[in-house]
Amino acid sequence: MWFKNLKAYQLTQSLEFTPEDLHEKLSEAVFRPCGNQDLATMGWTAPLRQSEQLVHAADGRLLLCLKKQERLLPSAVVNAELDNKVEQIERETGAPVGKKAKSDLKQEIMHQLLPKAFTKDGFTWGFISPRDNLVVLDAGSDGKAETFLAHLRKSIGSLPVIPLARRSLAADLTSWLKGEQLPSGFELLEEAELKSPNEDGAVIRCKNQPLDAEEIQLHLESGKLVQKIGVGWDETLTALLQEDMTIKRLKFSDVLKEQNEDIPKDQQLARLDADFCLMSAEAVRFIQALDQAFGLSDQA
């Protein structure tokens, strides 16, 4: 149970419910598979497959999982079938098929093909840490995160959260790259993306490149701002930090992961529980370090 991305949200009010209360609320929107005519379905599922509980509580944090299933019906397949149908009708009638008739035919084709279409499952994990006033999601995009939050808000009635970072961090990250002393525990890796604030929006991407190189500094002098930068933190993780504080390509160190290696392989649920405790604790520490480094909690 190791997240690969982080999106952090701050709770503005305390959430007053137990894991059992939350499980009961989520049960009203539990995941169901796609029916014959469903393009997609979405709902809550057990975050740990070895359990039937929709909420996994550990170390004061609550782990949830939103599952989405969608039918794979490529437009190319539908359009090819439509073209065949239209050609056949026009050949038989000697008259062109009108726009509305084509639209009706397309719906009919989709209706026929949907039950035969393969399905694809997707999962979004997130945890609530009431004592830290945080909701943390394994999501690399705003859309995926907002879908999770919207479903959670609908399930529990309200969800008083705001993004932890409510301003761009581009200026701060640019200062780091210009040589400003880094906050304790942070180091820069050899990856960054810079963008010009001008209308042309010129973008420079570098990887496996020392960031103190002269050519990088010249781009900074020309006014480009850091949009993404590789960071290491406290020797426990590395990540790509974006200017909106989305954290991607999150990798926890082997030394950290190996702390639970002594748990027997036949105790899989215990191992998953221990991994979640370890991962969530480090994720929260990292988010709190970013909060302190950028003064996010002091935002107006």
C-alpha positions in Angstrom: 0.0 0.0 0.0 2.4 2.7 -1.3 1.0 5.8 -2.9 2.6 6.9 -6.2 1.2 10.5 -6.1 0.0 12.9 -3.5 -2.8 15.5 -3.5 -3.2 17.1 -0.1 -6.3 18.9 1.3 -6.8 20.6 4.6 -9.8 19.9 6.7 -11.3 23.2 7.9 -13.6 21.5 10.4 -13.2 18.3 12.4 -15.0 15.2 11.1 -17.0 13.6 13.9 -17.5 10.0 13.0 -16.1 6.6 13.7 -14.7 4.1 11.2 -17.9 2.1 11.6 -20.1 5.2 11.0 -18.1 6.0 7.8 -18.4 2.4 6.6 -22.1 2.6 7.0 -22.3 5.8 5.0 -20.1 4.5 2.2 -22.2 1.3 2.0 -25.0 3.4 0.5 -22.8 4.1 -2.5 -20.9 0.8 -2.8 -19.4 -0.1 -6.2 -21.5 -2.2 -8.6 -20.2 -3.6 -11.9 -21.3 -2.2 -15.2 -24.7 -3.4 -16.4 -25.3 -4.3 -20.1 -26.0 -0.7 -21.0 -23.7 1.2 -18.6 -20.8 3.1 -20.1 -19.3 3.4 -16.6 -20.1 2.9 -12.9 -18.3 4.2 -9.8 -18.5 3.4 -6.1 -16.7 2.5 -2.9 -14.9 -0.8 -2.5 -12.7 -2.3 0.2 -9.3 -0.6 0.2 -7.7 -3.9 1.2 -8.9 -6.8 -0.9 -8.4 -9.3 2.0 -11.2 -7.4 3.9 -14.8 -6.5 3.2 -14.6 -3.3 5.2 -15.0 -0.1 3.1 -12.8 1.8 5.7 -9.5 0.5 6.9 -8.6 2.3 10.2 -5.0 2.2 11.3 -2.9 4.5 13.5 -5.7 7.0 13.6 -6.0 7.3 9.8 -8.8 6.1 7.6 -8.0 4.5 4.2 -10.7 4.5 1.5 -10.9 3.3 -2.1 -13.1 4.6 -5.0 -13.5 2.1 -7.9 -14.5 3.0 -11.4 -15.4 0.5 -14.1 -15.9 1.6 -17.7 -16.7 -0.3 -20.9 -14.1 -0.1 -23.6 -16.0 0.8 -26.8 -13.6 2.6 -29.1 -15.2 5.3 -31.3 -13.3 3.8 -34.3 -15.2 0.5 -33.9 -18.6 2.3 -33.6 -17.8 4.5 -36.6 -16.7 1.6 -38.7 -19.9 -0.3 -38.0 -21.9 2.9 -38.7 -20.2 3.4 -42.0 -21.1 -0.2 -43.0 -24.7 0.3 -42.0 -25.1 3.6 -43.8 -23.5 2.1 -47.0 -25.8 -0.8 -46.8 -29.0 1.3 -46.4 -27.9 3.8 -49.1 -27.3 0.9 -51.5 -30.7 -0.7 -50.8 -32.7 2.5 -50.9 -30.7 4.6 -53.4 -31.1 7.6 -51.1 -28.6 9.2 -48.7 -28.9 8.7 -45.0 -29.7 12.0 -43.2 -27.9 13.4 -40.1 -30.6 12.5 -37.6 -30.9 9.0 -39.1 -27.2 8.5 -38.7 -27.3 9.7 -35.1 -30.1 7.2 -34.4 -28.2 4.4 -36.1 -25.1 5.2 -34.0 -27.1 4.9 -30.8 -28.5 1.6 -31.9 -25.1 0.3 -32.7 -23.7 1.3 -29.3 -26.7 -0.3 -27.7 -25.9 -3.6 -29.5 -22.1 -3.4 -28.8 -22.1 -2.3 -25.2 -22.9 -5.7 -23.7 -20.1 -7.3 -25.6 -17.5 -4.6 -24.7 -14.6 -5.4 -22.3 -14.5 -3.6 -19.0 -11.6 -1.7 -17.4 -11.2 -1.1 -13.7 -9.6 1.9 -12.1 -8.9 2.7 -8.4 -8.3 5.9 -6.5 -7.1 5.5 -2.9 -7.1 8.2 -0.3 -6.9 8.5 3.5 -8.3 10.9 6.1 -6.0 11.9 9.0 -8.3 13.7 11.4 -5.6 14.5 13.9 -3.5 16.2 11.2 -6.6 17.9 9.6 -5.6 16.3 6.3 -7.2 14.4 3.4 -4.5 12.8 1.2 -5.2 11.2 -2.2 -3.1 9.0 -4.5 -4.0 11.2 -7.5 -1.9 12.9 -10.0 -4.6 15.2 -11.5 -7.2 17.6 -10.2 -9.9 15.8 -12.1 -9.2 12.4 -10.4 -8.9 14.1 -7.0 -12.1 16.1 -7.4 -14.1 13.0 -8.5 -12.9 11.2 -5.3 -13.8 14.2 -3.1 -17.2 14.7 -4.7 -18.2 11.1 -4.1 -17.0 11.3 -0.5 -18.8 14.6 0.0 -22.0 13.0 -1.4 -21.6 9.9 0.8 -21.1 11.7 4.1 -23.2 14.8 3.5 -20.4 17.4 3.7 -16.7 17.5 3.3 -15.1 20.8 4.6 -11.8 20.7 2.7 -9.6 23.1 0.8 -6.4 22.5 -1.2 -3.4 22.8 1.2 -1.7 24.9 -1.5 -4.0 27.7 -2.6 -1.3 29.6 -4.5 1.3 28.8 -7.0 4.7 27.7 -5.7 6.5 28.6 -8.9 8.3 31.6 -7.4 9.5 29.6 -4.3 10.7 26.7 -6.4 12.5 29.1 -8.7 14.3 30.6 -5.7 15.4 27.1 -4.7 16.9 26.6 -8.2 18.6 30.0 -8.1 20.6 28.8 -5.0 18.4 29.8 -2.1 19.2 27.6 1.0 16.8 24.7 0.9 14.6 23.9 3.9 16.0 21.2 6.2 15.8 17.7 4.8 15.3 18.7 1.2 17.6 18.2 -1.8 17.2 18.9 -5.5 17.5 16.1 -8.0 18.5 16.4 -11.6 15.1 17.1 -13.1 13.1 20.2 -13.7 10.7 21.9 -16.0 10.8 25.7 -16.6 8.3 27.8 -18.3 8.3 31.4 -19.5 5.5 33.6 -18.1 5.3 35.4 -21.5 2.6 34.8 -24.1 4.8 32.3 -26.0 5.0 30.1 -22.9 8.3 28.5 -23.9 9.0 25.4 -21.9 12.3 23.8 -21.1 12.5 20.3 -19.7 15.7 18.7 -18.3 16.5 15.3 -16.9 19.7 13.8 -15.6 21.1 17.4 -15.7 22.8 19.2 -12.8 20.5 22.0 -12.0 23.3 24.4 -11.2 24.6 24.2 -14.7 25.1 27.5 -16.5 22.5 26.9 -19.2 19.8 26.3 -16.5 20.8 29.5 -14.7 20.6 31.4 -18.0 17.0 30.3 -18.5 16.2 31.5 -14.9 17.8 34.9 -15.6 15.6 35.2 -18.7 12.6 35.0 -16.4 11.5 31.4 -16.7 9.8 29.9 -13.6 10.0 26.4 -12.3 6.8 24.4 -12.9 8.2 21.0 -11.7 11.3 19.9 -9.9 12.7 16.7 -8.7 13.3 16.6 -4.9 14.5 14.2 -2.3 13.5 14.5 1.3 14.9 13.2 4.5 16.5 10.2 2.8 13.1 8.5 2.8 11.5 9.5 -0.5 12.0 11.2 -3.9 9.3 12.9 -5.9 8.5 15.3 -8.7 7.0 18.4 -7.0 4.8 20.6 -9.1 4.0 24.3 -8.7 0.5 23.5 -7.5 1.9 21.1 -5.0 0.8 18.0 -6.8 3.4 15.4 -6.0 4.0 12.8 -8.7 6.4 9.8 -9.2 6.6 9.4 -5.5 9.1 6.7 -4.5 9.7 5.6 -1.0 13.2 4.4 -0.1 14.0 0.7 0.1 15.3 1.3 3.6 11.8 2.5 4.7 9.9 -0.3 3.0 12.2 -2.9 4.5 11.1 -2.0 8.0 8.1 -4.4 7.5 10.0 -7.3 5.9 9.9 -9.3 9.1 6.1 -9.8 8.8 5.5 -13.4 7.5 4.3 -13.7 3.9 1.2 -15.7 5.0 0.1 -12.7 7.1 -0.8 -10.5 4.1 -3.4 -8.4 5.8 -1.0 -7.6 8.6 1.6 -6.6 6.1 -0.7 -4.4 4.2 -1.8 -2.7 7.5 1.8 -2.2 8.5 2.7 -0.8 5.1 -0.2 1.6 5.2 0.8 2.9 8.7 4.4 3.4 7.5 3.5 5.0 4.2 0.8 7.3 5.6 3.0 8.5 8.4 5.8 9.4 6.0 3.4 11.0 3.5 2.0 13.2 6.3 5.5 14.1 7.5 6.4 15.1 4.0 3.3 17.2 3.5 3.9 18.9 6.8 7.5 19.7 5.8 6.2 21.2 2.5 3.6 23.2 4.5 6.3 24.6 6.8 8.7 25.3 3.9 6.1 27.3 1.9 4.0 28.7 4.8 0.9 27.1 3.4 -1.1 27.0 6.6 -0.6 30.8 7.0 -2.3 31.5 3.7 -5.1 34.0 3.8 
